Amino acid sequence: MSALISVIIPAMNEEGSIPQLEREVAEVADRLPYDFEFIVIDNASTDRTGELVKAICRRDPRWKYARFSRNFTGEMSLTAGYRLALGDAMIVLYSDLQDPPAVMSKLIEKWREGYDVVYGVRTVRPGDPVWRNFAVKIAYRAIRWFSDVPIPLNTGDFRLITRQVRDALSQCGEVNRYMRGLIAWLGFRQVGVPYERRPRRAGKSKAPFWDLFFFVFNAITSFSLKPLRVFTMMGFGLLGISFLAFLFYLGLAFQGSPPPGIPTIILLLLVAIGLNSLGIGVLGEYVGRTYAEVKHRPLYIIQETVNMDADSVAAAMRHVPMSS
């Protein structure tokens, strides 16, 4: 019996890409000696994405469909896909086709060499504005610097993981999720595969600037205490500067030429108030995340499924790792 590979496909308003998606993944699957299942996680699309995928499911039982009751974010789409997958290996492939399905064969090849996690490394990002490419590079480096574990640069969610890694990932029950960081944190044998990302061929990006900004903020605060430590170090630094300033002003006073005090006081007050506000904001972010975790709400709600076993869906909702 050949190994089963699950292809997890997050989708949101991608009706323009679905027909080509079906063709391209079929071309890859038909030439590889493995069994495949294709799991589309519909993040509450408002266009014909669900209709088109359900039509594929009717003519090809390898395709499976799950629809969220609302937009639970892309991180939850990945979580649900991993939980529902039955494969010996699982590949995340976004439905916008910017990550070429043909690269899946390279990921599988590395898996067969013994690697547990094989992630795609983007060499170029064609089609994106220059400012966006620059911002993404800065964001990746900021996330890596703040993280307590090394996270590969220039990687997205396009990757292969084994069932063992998925089962380990299923033990992570936090609400605030950064899947790339979680998989890096798990360890195992990991390797990158370089590839050229394609420009978007249909639809619009679901990640405008402010979504990217908050994504980076979520990645940093979900995976590191360094922001809090930065403010601790800044506090010590300000105390040191204040002490030096005190000695400097004291020396001037003894020389009979003390500096005017009002501008200095105003400047110091503004700096202190600004740092306090930022520090309180960062601290509040961590407190808010703790509040979200202790409520123990479901990570997502699945409203509708096609070609899926009811017990499998119920287990995925209960946060139970699946087995074939």
Order of alpha helices (4+ residues) and beta strands (2+ residues): beta-alpha-beta-alpha-beta-alpha-beta-alpha-beta-alpha-beta-alpha-alpha-beta-alpha-alpha-alpha-beta-alpha
